[in-house]
Amino acid sequence: MGWLSMTASGMAPHATPKAYLDAQFTFPPDPDKGRTTGLRVLKSSVRSGAWYAACQSYEADGTSLVFAAICLIRWNPKARDGYVFAYKDMEESMGPYRYDCPASILDLLDPPRNEHAAQWREHCRQRLALTSRRKPRPGDTLVLAEALTFTDGHSERTFRVVASGKKTRLCRMSDGVGVRITNLMSRAWTIVPPPAAPHVS
């Protein structure tokens, strides 16, 4: 499905993308209209240009399924043409390439229906694992999962984190040379904190 755009009056009575999409994805079964399945939003969140939701589809006989719905969103309340909001809806079985879904939504989902959904959830979990790590602080020792080879030919995987004014920098443990590691937060690494100060009674 393509993008659907609308004005503020088209969103009414909803004032935000989250409120509008929560309402759009909430409806009861309606046999008169040939709709035997209802849908409700259990939890939703908007982040990084996308709306994520744990949605529960349910039948009149009580059976239900909780899956992830995703809408890409564009929100510009000051749009000159008046079209302040646009969205493109999809769901996890389509393998969307957005992985910012919060853990609180992922934790509500039933088992994935296909491999696309399973892979999407795994990518989301991997991203959460990366972004939940605290940043290295002065005094820490940072250990990469794999050694890096620098432009001077030296390979290293263990670095000391030191203060440099208001910032921090990494120094190779073996020779003390300061280095920069690109995309550090997306790499696999662990932190060894400095030893605790001895207790003095």
Secondary structure, DSSP 8 states (H G I E B T S, - for coil): ---EEE-HHHHTT--SHHHHHHHHT-B--BGGGTB-EEEEEEEEEEETTEEEEEEEEEETTS-EEEEEEEEEEEE-TT-TTS--EEEEEEEGGG--S-----HHHHTT--S-SSHHHHHHHHHHHHHHHHHTS----TT-EEEEEEEEE-TTS-EEEEEEEEEETTEEEEEETTT--EE--TTGGGS-EEEE---------
